[in-house]
Amino acid sequence: MWTSHAWLSRSGLVVDITADQFLDAPSAVIVERNSVWHGTFQVEDPPELGDFRAWLSGPGSDHLYELYPKLAAKLL
């Protein structure tokens, strides 16, 4: 059976706010370095681009384009 799951990862830090959909997840929300649990997933090579700008446009997306620079400045 094929399933998919997505999370954020940068420099070894994993942020997964939707882990609660899996019965074997160590917690509902995961924020940790080098997550062993996430290491059990087969990851696309190269990983699919997770940038909303690559797939989202049109009505309802304007607020994301306004928020992105503000959020990115806090994360980088």
All heavy atoms as a GROMACS GRO file, in nm:
protein
  603
    1MET      N    1   0.083  -0.118   0.000
    1MET     CA    2   0.000   0.000   0.000
    1MET      C    3   0.088   0.125   0.000
    1MET      O    4   0.183   0.135   0.076
    1MET     CB    5  -0.089  -0.003   0.126
    1MET     CG    6  -0.177   0.119   0.136
    1MET     SD    7  -0.296   0.097   0.268
    1MET     CE    8  -0.241   0.220   0.380
    2TRP      N    9   0.056   0.220  -0.084
    2TRP     CA   10   0.132   0.344  -0.096
    2TRP      C   11   0.068   0.452  -0.011
    2TRP      O   12  -0.052   0.473  -0.012
    2TRP     CB   13   0.137   0.388  -0.241
    2TRP     CG   14   0.219   0.510  -0.263
    2TRP    CD1   15   0.353   0.515  -0.288
    2TRP    CD2   16   0.175   0.647  -0.262
    2TRP    NE1   17   0.395   0.644  -0.303
    2TRP    CE2   18   0.287   0.728  -0.287
    2TRP    CE3   19   0.053   0.708  -0.242
    2TRP    CZ2   20   0.280   0.866  -0.291
    2TRP    CZ3   21   0.045   0.847  -0.246
    2TRP    CH2   22   0.158   0.922  -0.272
    3THR      N   23   0.149   0.522   0.066
    3THR     CA   24   0.103   0.638   0.143
    3THR      C   25   0.208   0.748   0.129
    3THR      O   26   0.320   0.722   0.085
    3THR     CB   27   0.084   0.606   0.292
    3THR    OG1   28   0.210   0.563   0.346
    3THR    CG2   29  -0.019   0.498   0.313
    4SER      N   30   0.172   0.867   0.167
    4SER     CA   31   0.271   0.974   0.167
    4SER      C   32   0.255   1.056   0.294
    4SER      O   33   0.151   1.054   0.360
    4SER     CB   34   0.256   1.063   0.043
    4SER     OG   35   0.144   1.146   0.055
    5HIS      N   36   0.359   1.127   0.326
    5HIS     CA   37   0.361   1.212   0.444
    5HIS      C   38   0.461   1.324   0.417
    5HIS      O   39   0.559   1.303   0.346
    5HIS     CB   40   0.401   1.132   0.568
    5HIS     CG   41   0.396   1.208   0.695
    5HIS    ND1   42   0.282   1.274   0.737
    5HIS    CD2   43   0.490   1.232   0.790
    5HIS    CE1   44   0.307   1.333   0.853
    5HIS    NE2   45   0.432   1.310   0.887
    6ALA      N   46   0.437   1.439   0.473
    6ALA     CA   47   0.528   1.552   0.453
    6ALA      C   48   0.558   1.618   0.587
    6ALA      O   49   0.475   1.619   0.678
    6ALA     CB   50   0.466   1.654   0.358
    7TRP      N   51   0.679   1.671   0.597
    7TRP     CA   52   0.723   1.745   0.715
    7TRP      C   53   0.828   1.845   0.671
    7TRP      O   54   0.878   1.840   0.560
    7TRP     CB   55   0.777   1.650   0.822
    7TRP     CG   56   0.894   1.568   0.778
    7TRP    CD1   57   1.026   1.602   0.784
    7TRP    CD2   58   0.890   1.438   0.718
    7TRP    NE1   59   1.105   1.501   0.733
    7TRP    CE2   60   1.023   1.399   0.691
    7TRP    CE3   61   0.787   1.350   0.684
    7TRP    CZ2   62   1.055   1.278   0.633
    7TRP    CZ3   63   0.821   1.229   0.626
    7TRP    CH2   64   0.953   1.194   0.602
    8LEU      N   65   0.862   1.934   0.758
    8LEU     CA   66   0.966   2.033   0.730
    8LEU      C   67   1.098   1.984   0.788
    8LEU      O   68   1.101   1.929   0.898
    8LEU     CB   69   0.930   2.168   0.791
    8LEU     CG   70   0.799   2.230   0.745
    8LEU    CD1   71   0.772   2.357   0.824
    8LEU    CD2   72   0.801   2.258   0.597
    9SER      N   73   1.204   2.007   0.715
    9SER     CA   74   1.335   1.966   0.762
    9SER      C   75   1.440   2.062   0.709
    9SER      O   76   1.438   2.098   0.591
    9SER     CB   77   1.366   1.824   0.712
    9SER     OG   78   1.494   1.785   0.754
   10ARG      N   79   1.529   2.102   0.799
   10ARG     CA   80   1.638   2.190   0.758
   10ARG      C   81   1.755   2.170   0.854
   10ARG      O   82   1.737   2.177   0.976
   10ARG     CB   83   1.594   2.335   0.760
   10ARG     CG   84   1.702   2.428   0.711
   10ARG     CD   85   1.651   2.566   0.692
   10ARG     NE   86   1.755   2.649   0.639
   10ARG     CZ   87   1.736   2.765   0.585
   10ARG    NH1   88   1.615   2.813   0.576
   10ARG    NH2   89   1.836   2.835   0.539
   11SER      N   90   1.869   2.143   0.798
   11SER     CA   91   1.991   2.123   0.876
   11SER      C   92   1.973   2.021   0.988
   11SER      O   93   2.021   2.040   1.099
   11SER     CB   94   2.040   2.256   0.933
   11SER     OG   95   2.065   2.348   0.830
   12GLY      N   96   1.898   1.914   0.959
   12GLY     CA   97   1.878   1.809   1.058
   12GLY      C   98   1.762   1.830   1.152
   12GLY      O   99   1.723   1.739   1.224
   13LEU      N  100   1.703   1.949   1.156
   13LEU     CA  101   1.589   1.975   1.243
   13LEU      C  102   1.461   1.935   1.169
   13LEU      O  103   1.437   1.979   1.057
   13LEU     CB  104   1.582   2.122   1.282
   13LEU     CG  105   1.463   2.161   1.370
   13LEU    CD1  106   1.473   2.093   1.506
   13LEU    CD2  107   1.456   2.311   1.387
   14VAL      N  108   1.382   1.851   1.232
   14VAL     CA  109   1.255   1.805   1.174
   14VAL      C  110   1.140   1.867   1.251
   14VAL      O  111   1.137   1.865   1.374
   14VAL     CB  112   1.246   1.651   1.182
   14VAL    CG1  113   1.109   1.602   1.139
   14VAL    CG2  114   1.355   1.586   1.098
   15VAL      N  115   1.045   1.924   1.177
   15VAL     CA  116   0.922   1.979   1.235
   15VAL      C  117   0.806   1.911   1.164
   15VAL      O  118   0.788   1.926   1.044
   15VAL     CB  119   0.913   2.132   1.217
   15VAL    CG1  120   0.783   2.186   1.274
   15VAL    CG2  121   1.033   2.201   1.281
   16ASP      N  122   0.728   1.836   1.241
   16ASP     CA  123   0.615   1.760   1.185
   16ASP      C  124   0.493   1.785   1.273
   16ASP      O  125   0.486   1.738   1.386
   16ASP     CB  126   0.649   1.611   1.183
   16ASP     CG  127   0.544   1.528   1.113
   16ASP    OD1  128   0.430   1.575   1.096
   16ASP    OD2  129   0.577   1.414   1.076
   17ILE      N  130   0.399   1.863   1.221
   17ILE     CA  131   0.280   1.896   1.300
   17ILE      C  132   0.164   1.801   1.271
   17ILE      O  133   0.055   1.817   1.327
   17ILE     CB  134   0.236   2.043   1.277
   17ILE    CG1  135   0.198   2.066   1.131
   17ILE    CG2  136   0.345   2.139   1.323
   17ILE    CD1  137   0.133   2.200   1.104
   18THR      N  138   0.185   1.701   1.186
   18THR     CA  139   0.078   1.609   1.151
   18THR      C  140   0.114   1.463   1.178
   18THR      O  141   0.056   1.372   1.119
   18THR     CB  142   0.038   1.625   1.003
   18THR    OG1  143   0.152   1.597   0.920
   18THR    CG2  144  -0.014   1.765   0.975
   19ALA      N  145   0.208   1.439   1.266
   19ALA     CA  146   0.248   1.302   1.297
   19ALA      C  147   0.136   1.224   1.366
   19ALA      O  148   0.136   1.101   1.363
   19ALA     CB  149   0.373   1.303   1.386
   20ASP      N  150   0.040   1.293   1.422
   20ASP     CA  151  -0.068   1.226   1.494
   20ASP      C  152  -0.155   1.136   1.407
   20ASP      O  153  -0.232   1.055   1.457
   20ASP     CB  154  -0.156   1.327   1.567
   20ASP     CG  155  -0.222   1.428   1.474
   20ASP    OD1  156  -0.178   1.444   1.359
   20ASP    OD2  157  -0.320   1.492   1.518
   21GLN      N  158  -0.139   1.144   1.276
   21GLN     CA  159  -0.217   1.057   1.187
   21GLN      C  160  -0.161   0.915   1.181
   21GLN      O  161  -0.222   0.827   1.124
   21GLN     CB  162  -0.224   1.118   1.047
   21GLN     CG  163  -0.091   1.128   0.977
   21GLN     CD  164  -0.099   1.203   0.847
   21GLN    OE1  165  -0.166   1.160   0.755
   21GLN    NE2  166  -0.030   1.316   0.839
   22PHE      N  167  -0.047   0.893   1.244
   22PHE     CA  168   0.017   0.762   1.244
   22PHE      C  169   0.014   0.701   1.384
   22PHE      O  170   0.053   0.767   1.482
   22PHE     CB  171   0.162   0.772   1.198
   22PHE     CG  172   0.175   0.817   1.055
   22PHE    CD1  173   0.191   0.952   1.025
   22PHE    CD2  174   0.169   0.726   0.951
   22PHE    CE1  175   0.202   0.995   0.894
   22PHE    CE2  176   0.180   0.767   0.820
   22PHE     CZ  177   0.196   0.902   0.791
   23LEU      N  178  -0.030   0.578   1.396
   23LEU     CA  179  -0.040   0.511   1.525
   23LEU      C  180   0.098   0.488   1.588
   23LEU      O  181   0.110   0.484   1.711
   23LEU     CB  182  -0.113   0.378   1.511
   23LEU     CG  183  -0.260   0.387   1.468
   23LEU    CD1  184  -0.318   0.248   1.447
   23LEU    CD2  185  -0.341   0.466   1.570
   24ASP      N  186   0.202   0.473   1.506
   24ASP     CA  187   0.335   0.444   1.559
   24ASP      C  188   0.421   0.569   1.582
   24ASP      O  189   0.537   0.559   1.622
   24ASP     CB  190   0.410   0.347   1.468
   24ASP     CG  191   0.443   0.408   1.331
   24ASP    OD1  192   0.373   0.501   1.288
   24ASP    OD2  193   0.539   0.359   1.268
   25ALA      N  194   0.363   0.686   1.560
   25ALA     CA  195   0.441   0.810   1.581
   25ALA      C  196   0.474   0.827   1.729
   25ALA      O  197   0.391   0.797   1.815
   25ALA     CB  198   0.362   0.931   1.531
   26PRO      N  199   0.594   0.874   1.759
   26PRO     CA  200   0.633   0.890   1.899
   26PRO      C  201   0.554   0.999   1.972
   26PRO      O  202   0.545   0.996   2.095
   26PRO     CB  203   0.782   0.925   1.892
   26PRO     CG  204   0.804   0.973   1.753
   26PRO     CD  205   0.701   0.908   1.666
   27SER      N  206   0.498   1.094   1.898
   27SER     CA  207   0.413   1.198   1.957
   27SER      C  208   0.331   1.262   1.846
   27SER      O  209   0.360   1.244   1.728
   27SER     CB  210   0.497   1.303   2.031
   27SER     OG  211   0.583   1.369   1.942
   28ALA      N  212   0.229   1.337   1.885
   28ALA     CA  213   0.139   1.400   1.787
   28ALA      C  214   0.211   1.506   1.704
   28ALA      O  215   0.185   1.521   1.585
   28ALA     CB  216   0.019   1.460   1.858
   29VAL      N  217   0.299   1.579   1.768
   29VAL     CA  218   0.379   1.682   1.702
   29VAL      C  219   0.525   1.652   1.734
   29VAL      O  220   0.560   1.625   1.849
   29VAL     CB  221   0.341   1.824   1.753
   29VAL    CG1  222   0.435   1.928   1.696
   29VAL    CG2  223   0.196   1.856   1.718
   30ILE      N  224   0.608   1.657   1.632
   30ILE     CA  225   0.750   1.624   1.651
   30ILE      C  226   0.835   1.743   1.609
   30ILE      O  227   0.820   1.796   1.498
   30ILE     CB  228   0.789   1.500   1.567
   30ILE    CG1  229   0.707   1.380   1.612
   30ILE    CG2  230   0.938   1.473   1.576
   30ILE    CD1  231   0.718   1.260   1.521
   31VAL      N  232   0.922   1.785   1.698
   31VAL     CA  233   1.022   1.888   1.670
   31VAL      C  234   1.152   1.837   1.732
   31VAL      O  235   1.168   1.841   1.854
   31VAL     CB  236   0.985   2.026   1.728
   31VAL    CG1  237   1.094   2.128   1.698
   31VAL    CG2  238   0.849   2.073   1.677
   32GLU      N  239   1.240   1.785   1.650
   32GLU     CA  240   1.365   1.731   1.704
   32GLU      C  241   1.472   1.721   1.595
   32GLU      O  242   1.442   1.726   1.477
   32GLU     CB  243   1.343   1.594   1.768
   32GLU     CG  244   1.298   1.486   1.674
   32GLU     CD  245   1.273   1.354   1.747
   32GLU    OE1  246   1.196   1.353   1.844
   32GLU    OE2  247   1.331   1.254   1.703
   33ARG      N  248   1.593   1.708   1.638
   33ARG     CA  249   1.705   1.694   1.546
   33ARG      C  250   1.720   1.547   1.507
   33ARG      O  251   1.715   1.460   1.593
   33ARG     CB  252   1.835   1.743   1.609
   33ARG     CG  253   1.832   1.891   1.634
   33ARG     CD  254   1.970   1.952   1.611
   33ARG     NE  255   1.957   2.096   1.602
   33ARG     CZ  256   1.939   2.163   1.489
   33ARG    NH1  257   1.933   2.101   1.375
   33ARG    NH2  258   1.929   2.294   1.490
   34ASN      N  259   1.737   1.523   1.377
   34ASN     CA  260   1.764   1.388   1.326
   34ASN      C  261   1.664   1.285   1.378
   34ASN      O  262   1.702   1.189   1.443
   34ASN     CB  263   1.908   1.347   1.358
   34ASN     CG  264   2.006   1.448   1.303
   34ASN    OD1  265   1.999   1.486   1.188
   34ASN    ND2  266   2.098   1.492   1.387
   35SER      N  267   1.538   1.305   1.350
   35SER     CA  268   1.431   1.218   1.396
   35SER      C  269   1.449   1.075   1.346
   35SER      O  270   1.450   1.049   1.226
   35SER     CB  271   1.296   1.272   1.348
   35SER     OG  272   1.194   1.178   1.369
   36VAL      N  273   1.464   0.981   1.438
   36VAL     CA  274   1.477   0.841   1.404
   36VAL      C  275   1.350   0.792   1.336
   36VAL      O  276   1.355   0.718   1.237
   36VAL     CB  277   1.508   0.756   1.530
   36VAL    CG1  278   1.502   0.608   1.499
   36VAL    CG2  279   1.642   0.796   1.588
   37TRP      N  280   1.234   0.834   1.387
   37TRP     CA  281   1.106   0.791   1.329
   37TRP      C  282   1.094   0.836   1.183
   37TRP      O  283   1.055   0.759   1.098
   37TRP     CB  284   0.990   0.845   1.413
   37TRP     CG  285   0.856   0.797   1.367
   37TRP    CD1  286   0.805   0.672   1.381
   37TRP    CD2  287   0.758   0.874   1.299
   37TRP    NE1  288   0.680   0.665   1.325
   37TRP    CE2  289   0.648   0.790   1.275
   37TRP    CE3  290   0.750   1.006   1.256
   37TRP    CZ2  291   0.534   0.832   1.210
   37TRP    CZ3  292   0.635   1.048   1.192
   37TRP    CH2  293   0.529   0.962   1.170
   38HIS      N  294   1.132   0.959   1.152
   38HIS     CA  295   1.124   1.007   1.014
   38HIS      C  296   1.225   0.934   0.925
   38HIS      O  297   1.205   0.922   0.805
   38HIS     CB  298   1.144   1.159   1.008
   38HIS     CG  299   1.025   1.232   1.059
   38HIS    ND1  300   1.010   1.263   1.192
   38HIS    CD2  301   0.915   1.278   0.995
   38HIS    CE1  302   0.894   1.325   1.208
   38HIS    NE2  303   0.834   1.334   1.090
   39GLY      N  304   1.330   0.883   0.984
   39GLY     CA  305   1.428   0.806   0.909
   39GLY      C  306   1.372   0.675   0.857
   39GLY      O  307   1.433   0.612   0.769
   40THR      N  308   1.256   0.632   0.907
   40THR     CA  309   1.196   0.507   0.859
   40THR      C  310   1.118   0.528   0.730
   40THR      O  311   1.079   0.430   0.666
   40THR     CB  312   1.101   0.446   0.965
   40THR    OG1  313   0.990   0.533   0.985
   40THR    CG2  314   1.174   0.422   1.096
   41PHE      N  315   1.094   0.652   0.690
   41PHE     CA  316   1.022   0.680   0.566
   41PHE      C  317   1.119   0.676   0.448
   41PHE      O  318   1.235   0.717   0.459
   41PHE     CB  319   0.958   0.819   0.570
   41PHE     CG  320   0.836   0.827   0.658
   41PHE    CD1  321   0.847   0.855   0.792
   41PHE    CD2  322   0.709   0.806   0.604
   41PHE    CE1  323   0.735   0.863   0.874
   41PHE    CE2  324   0.597   0.815   0.684
   41PHE     CZ  325   0.609   0.843   0.819
   42GLN      N  326   1.070   0.631   0.334
   42GLN     CA  327   1.147   0.640   0.210
   42GLN      C  328   1.126   0.781   0.156
   42GLN      O  329   1.013   0.821   0.127
   42GLN     CB  330   1.099   0.537   0.109
   42GLN     CG  331   1.175   0.543  -0.020
   42GLN     CD  332   1.124   0.439  -0.121
   42GLN    OE1  333   1.050   0.348  -0.087
   42GLN    NE2  334   1.166   0.455  -0.244
   43VAL      N  335   1.232   0.856   0.141
   43VAL     CA  336   1.224   0.995   0.097
   43VAL      C  337   1.257   1.004  -0.051
   43VAL      O  338   1.350   0.937  -0.098
   43VAL     CB  339   1.321   1.084   0.179
   43VAL    CG1  340   1.316   1.228   0.133
   43VAL    CG2  341   1.287   1.075   0.327
   44GLU      N  342   1.180   1.085  -0.122
   44GLU     CA  343   1.208   1.105  -0.264
   44GLU      C  344   1.347   1.164  -0.283
   44GLU      O  345   1.391   1.246  -0.202
   44GLU     CB  346   1.105   1.200  -0.325
   44GLU     CG  347   0.966   1.144  -0.332
   44GLU     CD  348   0.868   1.241  -0.395
   44GLU    OE1  349   0.910   1.348  -0.442
   44GLU    OE2  350   0.749   1.209  -0.396
   45ASP      N  351   1.413   1.123  -0.389
   45ASP     CA  352   1.547   1.174  -0.417
   45ASP      C  353   1.549   1.231  -0.558
   45ASP      O  354   1.538   1.155  -0.654
   45ASP     CB  355   1.649   1.062  -0.403
   45ASP     CG  356   1.792   1.115  -0.411
   45ASP    OD1  357   1.813   1.233  -0.378
   45ASP    OD2  358   1.880   1.038  -0.450
   46PRO      N  359   1.561   1.359  -0.576
   46PRO     CA  360   1.569   1.460  -0.470
   46PRO      C  361   1.432   1.484  -0.410
   46PRO      O  362   1.330   1.456  -0.473
   46PRO     CB  363   1.619   1.585  -0.544
   46PRO     CG  364   1.567   1.569  -0.683
   46PRO     CD  365   1.568   1.420  -0.709
   47PRO      N  366   1.428   1.535  -0.286
   47PRO     CA  367   1.299   1.563  -0.223
   47PRO      C  368   1.218   1.660  -0.307
   47PRO      O  369   1.272   1.750  -0.372
   47PRO     CB  370   1.337   1.627  -0.089
   47PRO     CG  371   1.477   1.584  -0.065
   47PRO     CD  372   1.540   1.568  -0.200
   48GLU      N  373   1.087   1.641  -0.308
   48GLU     CA  374   0.999   1.730  -0.383
   48GLU      C  375   1.003   1.870  -0.324
   48GLU      O  376   1.010   1.886  -0.202
   48GLU     CB  377   0.856   1.677  -0.379
   48GLU     CG  378   0.761   1.756  -0.465
   48GLU     CD  379   0.621   1.696  -0.468
   48GLU    OE1  380   0.608   1.576  -0.447
   48GLU    OE2  381   0.528   1.772  -0.491
   49LEU      N  382   1.002   1.968  -0.410
   49LEU     CA  383   1.002   2.106  -0.366
   49LEU      C  384   0.880   2.133  -0.280
   49LEU      O  385   0.767   2.108  -0.322
   49LEU     CB  386   1.003   2.200  -0.487
   49LEU     CG  387   1.002   2.349  -0.459
   49LEU    CD1  388   1.129   2.390  -0.384
   49LEU    CD2  389   0.992   2.426  -0.589
   50GLY      N  390   0.899   2.183  -0.160
   50GLY     CA  391   0.789   2.209  -0.069
   50GLY      C  392   0.748   2.355  -0.065
   50GLY      O  393   0.681   2.396   0.028
   51ASP      N  394   0.788   2.431  -0.161
   51ASP     CA  395   0.759   2.573  -0.163
   51ASP      C  396   0.618   2.595  -0.218
   51ASP      O  397   0.588   2.556  -0.330
   51ASP     CB  398   0.863   2.643  -0.252
   51ASP     CG  399   0.858   2.793  -0.242
   51ASP    OD1  400   0.748   2.848  -0.220
   51ASP    OD2  401   0.963   2.856  -0.259
   52PHE      N  402   0.532   2.658  -0.140
   52PHE     CA  403   0.394   2.680  -0.183
   52PHE      C  404   0.386   2.757  -0.313
   52PHE      O  405   0.290   2.742  -0.389
   52PHE     CB  406   0.314   2.752  -0.074
   52PHE     CG  407   0.344   2.900  -0.064
   52PHE    CD1  408   0.267   2.992  -0.132
   52PHE    CD2  409   0.450   2.945   0.013
   52PHE    CE1  410   0.295   3.128  -0.125
   52PHE    CE2  411   0.478   3.080   0.022
   52PHE     CZ  412   0.400   3.171  -0.046
   53ARG      N  413   0.488   2.836  -0.342
   53ARG     CA  414   0.485   2.916  -0.464
   53ARG      C  415   0.495   2.830  -0.590
   53ARG      O  416   0.461   2.875  -0.698
   53ARG     CB  417   0.598   3.020  -0.461
   53ARG     CG  418   0.582   3.122  -0.349
   53ARG     CD  419   0.704   3.204  -0.330
   53ARG     NE  420   0.813   3.118  -0.282
   53ARG     CZ  421   0.934   3.162  -0.250
   53ARG    NH1  422   0.962   3.290  -0.261
   53ARG    NH2  423   1.025   3.080  -0.207
   54ALA      N  424   0.539   2.707  -0.575
   54ALA     CA  425   0.552   2.618  -0.690
   54ALA      C  426   0.418   2.557  -0.731
   54ALA      O  427   0.404   2.508  -0.842
   54ALA     CB  428   0.650   2.506  -0.658
   55TRP      N  429   0.319   2.560  -0.641
   55TRP     CA  430   0.193   2.494  -0.675
   55TRP      C  431   0.068   2.572  -0.641
   55TRP      O  432  -0.042   2.532  -0.675
   55TRP     CB  433   0.185   2.357  -0.609
   55TRP     CG  434   0.205   2.360  -0.460
   55TRP    CD1  435   0.323   2.344  -0.394
   55TRP    CD2  436   0.107   2.383  -0.359
   55TRP    NE1  437   0.305   2.356  -0.258
   55TRP    CE2  438   0.174   2.380  -0.233
   55TRP    CE3  439  -0.030   2.407  -0.361
   55TRP    CZ2  440   0.106   2.398  -0.113
   55TRP    CZ3  441  -0.096   2.426  -0.240
   55TRP    CH2  442  -0.028   2.421  -0.118
   56LEU      N  443   0.081   2.684  -0.572
   56LEU     CA  444  -0.037   2.756  -0.528
   56LEU      C  445  -0.046   2.894  -0.590
   56LEU      O  446   0.047   2.974  -0.579
   56LEU     CB  447  -0.035   2.770  -0.375
   56LEU     CG  448  -0.156   2.836  -0.310
   56LEU    CD1  449  -0.282   2.754  -0.339
   56LEU    CD2  450  -0.136   2.848  -0.162
   57SER      N  451  -0.155   2.920  -0.655
   57SER     CA  452  -0.182   3.053  -0.707
   57SER      C  453  -0.332   3.070  -0.720
   57SER      O  454  -0.407   2.972  -0.714
   57SER     CB  455  -0.114   3.073  -0.844
   57SER     OG  456  -0.170   2.985  -0.938
   58GLY      N  457  -0.374   3.192  -0.736
   58GLY     CA  458  -0.516   3.217  -0.754
   58GLY      C  459  -0.583   3.267  -0.628
   58GLY      O  460  -0.517   3.299  -0.529
   59PRO      N  461  -0.716   3.273  -0.632
   59PRO     CA  462  -0.793   3.327  -0.519
   59PRO      C  463  -0.761   3.255  -0.389
   59PRO      O  464  -0.747   3.133  -0.385
   59PRO     CB  465  -0.938   3.300  -0.560
   59PRO     CG  466  -0.935   3.287  -0.708
   59PRO     CD  467  -0.801   3.228  -0.740
   60GLY      N  468  -0.746   3.331  -0.283
   60GLY     CA  469  -0.718   3.274  -0.152
   60GLY      C  470  -0.571   3.258  -0.119
   60GLY      O  471  -0.536   3.228  -0.006
   61SER      N  472  -0.484   3.276  -0.217
   61SER     CA  473  -0.341   3.257  -0.190
   61SER      C  474  -0.267   3.388  -0.166
   61SER      O  475  -0.152   3.385  -0.124
   61SER     CB  476  -0.276   3.182  -0.306
   61SER     OG  477  -0.283   3.259  -0.425
   62ASP      N  478  -0.333   3.499  -0.189
   62ASP     CA  479  -0.266   3.629  -0.173
   62ASP      C  480  -0.207   3.648  -0.034
   62ASP      O  481  -0.096   3.699  -0.019
   62ASP     CB  482  -0.361   3.744  -0.204
   62ASP     CG  483  -0.400   3.750  -0.350
   62ASP    OD1  484  -0.330   3.688  -0.432
   62ASP    OD2  485  -0.501   3.815  -0.382
   63HIS      N  486  -0.279   3.605   0.069
   63HIS     CA  487  -0.230   3.624   0.206
   63HIS      C  488  -0.102   3.544   0.230
   63HIS      O  489  -0.017   3.585   0.308
   63HIS     CB  490  -0.338   3.588   0.308
   63HIS     CG  491  -0.374   3.444   0.309
   63HIS    ND1  492  -0.455   3.388   0.213
   63HIS    CD2  493  -0.341   3.345   0.394
   63HIS    CE1  494  -0.469   3.259   0.240
   63HIS    NE2  495  -0.401   3.230   0.348
   64LEU      N  496  -0.085   3.430   0.164
   64LEU     CA  497   0.037   3.352   0.180
   64LEU      C  498   0.157   3.426   0.123
   64LEU      O  499   0.266   3.424   0.180
   64LEU     CB  500   0.023   3.216   0.113
   64LEU     CG  501  -0.082   3.123   0.173
   64LEU    CD1  502  -0.093   2.996   0.090
   64LEU    CD2  503  -0.050   3.091   0.318
   65TYR      N  504   0.137   3.492   0.011
   65TYR     CA  505   0.246   3.569  -0.050
   65TYR      C  506   0.283   3.690   0.036
   65TYR      O  507   0.399   3.731   0.038
   65TYR     CB  508   0.207   3.612  -0.192
   65TYR     CG  509   0.210   3.498  -0.290
   65TYR    CD1  510   0.096   3.423  -0.314
   65TYR    CD2  511   0.327   3.462  -0.354
   65TYR    CE1  512   0.098   3.316  -0.403
   65TYR    CE2  513   0.331   3.356  -0.442
   65TYR     CZ  514   0.216   3.283  -0.466
   65TYR     OH  515   0.220   3.176  -0.552
   66GLU      N  516   0.187   3.743   0.110
   66GLU     CA  517   0.215   3.855   0.200
   66GLU      C  518   0.287   3.808   0.326
   66GLU      O  519   0.376   3.875   0.377
   66GLU     CB  520   0.085   3.924   0.239
   66GLU     CG  521   0.016   3.995   0.125
   66GLU     CD  522  -0.122   4.048   0.163
   66GLU    OE1  523  -0.152   4.057   0.284
   66GLU    OE2  524  -0.200   4.079   0.072
   67LEU      N  525   0.251   3.691   0.377
   67LEU     CA  526   0.308   3.640   0.501
   67LEU      C  527   0.446   3.576   0.483
   67LEU      O  528   0.528   3.578   0.574
   67LEU     CB  529   0.215   3.537   0.564
   67LEU     CG  530   0.086   3.591   0.622
   67LEU    CD1  531  -0.004   3.475   0.665
   67LEU    CD2  532   0.114   3.682   0.740
   68TYR      N  533   0.470   3.518   0.367
   68TYR     CA  534   0.593   3.442   0.347
   68TYR      C  535   0.720   3.520   0.379
   68TYR      O  536   0.805   3.471   0.453
   68TYR     CB  537   0.598   3.385   0.205
   68TYR     CG  538   0.723   3.305   0.181
   68TYR    CD1  539   0.734   3.175   0.230
   68TYR    CD2  540   0.831   3.359   0.112
   68TYR    CE1  541   0.848   3.102   0.210
   68TYR    CE2  542   0.946   3.285   0.092
   68TYR     CZ  543   0.954   3.157   0.140
   68TYR     OH  544   1.068   3.085   0.122
   69PRO      N  545   0.739   3.643   0.328
   69PRO     CA  546   0.863   3.715   0.359
   69PRO      C  547   0.879   3.741   0.509
   69PRO      O  548   0.991   3.735   0.561
   69PRO     CB  549   0.852   3.846   0.283
   69PRO     CG  550   0.741   3.829   0.185
   69PRO     CD  551   0.654   3.718   0.236
   70LYS      N  552   0.770   3.763   0.578
   70LYS     CA  553   0.777   3.788   0.723
   70LYS      C  554   0.818   3.662   0.797
   70LYS      O  555   0.902   3.666   0.888
   70LYS     CB  556   0.642   3.838   0.774
   70LYS     CG  557   0.602   3.972   0.714
   70LYS     CD  558   0.461   4.009   0.754
   70LYS     CE  559   0.417   4.135   0.682
   70LYS     NZ  560   0.278   4.168   0.707
   71LEU      N  561   0.760   3.549   0.759
   71LEU     CA  562   0.795   3.423   0.823
   71LEU      C  563   0.937   3.379   0.790
   71LEU      O  564   1.012   3.336   0.876
   71LEU     CB  565   0.697   3.314   0.780
   71LEU     CG  566   0.555   3.329   0.832
   71LEU    CD1  567   0.464   3.227   0.763
   71LEU    CD2  568   0.550   3.313   0.981
   72ALA      N  569   0.975   3.393   0.664
   72ALA     CA  570   1.110   3.355   0.621
   72ALA      C  571   1.217   3.435   0.695
   72ALA      O  572   1.320   3.381   0.733
   72ALA     CB  573   1.125   3.372   0.471
   73ALA      N  574   1.191   3.561   0.719
   73ALA     CA  575   1.288   3.645   0.789
   73ALA      C  576   1.310   3.594   0.933
   73ALA      O  577   1.420   3.605   0.987
   73ALA     CB  578   1.240   3.789   0.791
   74LYS      N  579   1.208   3.538   0.992
   74LYS     CA  580   1.219   3.485   1.130
   74LYS      C  581   1.292   3.352   1.134
   74LYS      O  582   1.354   3.317   1.232
   74LYS     CB  583   1.080   3.467   1.192
   74LYS     CG  584   1.000   3.594   1.203
   74LYS     CD  585   1.043   3.673   1.320
   74LYS     CE  586   0.952   3.793   1.337
   74LYS     NZ  587   1.000   3.884   1.435
   75LEU      N  588   1.284   3.275   1.025
   75LEU     CA  589   1.340   3.141   1.022
   75LEU      C  590   1.483   3.137   0.972
   75LEU      O  591   1.558   3.045   1.007
   75LEU     CB  592   1.255   3.050   0.933
   75LEU     CG  593   1.113   3.027   0.982
   75LEU    CD1  594   1.033   2.951   0.877
   75LEU    CD2  595   1.112   2.952   1.114
   76LEU      N  596   1.522   3.229   0.889
   76LEU     CA  597   1.654   3.224   0.828
   76LEU      C  598   1.761   3.285   0.913
   76LEU      O  599   1.749   3.357   0.998
   76LEU     CB  600   1.650   3.289   0.691
   76LEU     CG  601   1.552   3.225   0.593
   76LEU    CD1  602   1.548   3.303   0.463
   76LEU    CD2  603   1.588   3.082   0.566
   0.00000   0.00000   0.00000
